[in-house]
Amino acid sequence: MGSPGSGPASALPPASAPGQGRLLRALAVGGAGFVVLLLLAGAGLLWVRNGTTVFFETLSAGLAACF
């Protein structure tokens, strides 16, 4: 028949290095946090530049367009 290492178990990809999943998860969480930070910074910039009235009008118009 075949050699002992030629069974279905040898077709599996090698196991990932220990801690690699933790690193990928940390990168994903960090990236999501960075995006949230950018959105908050943009909202703050709009607030400072346009004042509260224009900011809330823009926000409500954007939400109305989405929904």
Secondary structure by P-SEA (a helix, b strand, c coil): ccccccccccccccccccaaaaaaaaaaaaaaaaaaaaaaaaaaaaaaaccaaaaaaaaaaaaaaac
